[in-house]
Amino acid sequence: MILRVEEAGVTLVGLDDLRSLSAHILGDATIGDRGRLEDGHIWVRTRTLLELAGERASDQQWRGEFDGMIDYARRHGWVDGDEVRMHVVGD
């Protein structure tokens, strides 16, 4: 899954890829109130990701896989409270 940060806003793409989670910042776009940038990573609340996923978040199978992805991140120290850390990759 990819969090796309663009001038036009923040979107979530690749919703079927729940084995990876990264953020792409395009140009001079900023994350705004959707998260926070820190040391080359973006921290985003899991509920923000679910909001960005739209109707997909109400699919039980998808939600189970999403929760599994977040649990994996938690086991590796990439979750702090209700925020998950995403590596920022180039545009």
LINJOCOR-V8815 format. One line per field, one symbol per residue. phi: phi as a letter, one per 20 degrees, with the letter a starting at -180 (. if undefined). psi: psi as a letter, one per 30 degrees, with the letter a starting at -180 (. if undefined). burial: + if it has 9 or more other C-alpha atoms within 8 Angstrom, else -. A space follows every 10 residues. Layout:
BEGIN
phi = ???
psi = ???
burial = ???
END
This chain:
BEGIN
phi = .ceedcgfqd cdcmfeeedb bbcddemefc fmeerbeblm cddcffffff fffmfgfeff ffffffgfff fgfffendcc mdddecfedf e
psi = kkjkjlefak lklhffigfl jlkjjkbgll fbgfakkjhg lkkkkefeee effbfeffje eeeeeeeeee eeeefgggkj bgkkkkkkll .
burial = +++++++--+ -+--+--+-- ++++++--+- +--++++--- ++++++-+++ --+---+--- -++-++--++ --++---++- --++++++-- -
END
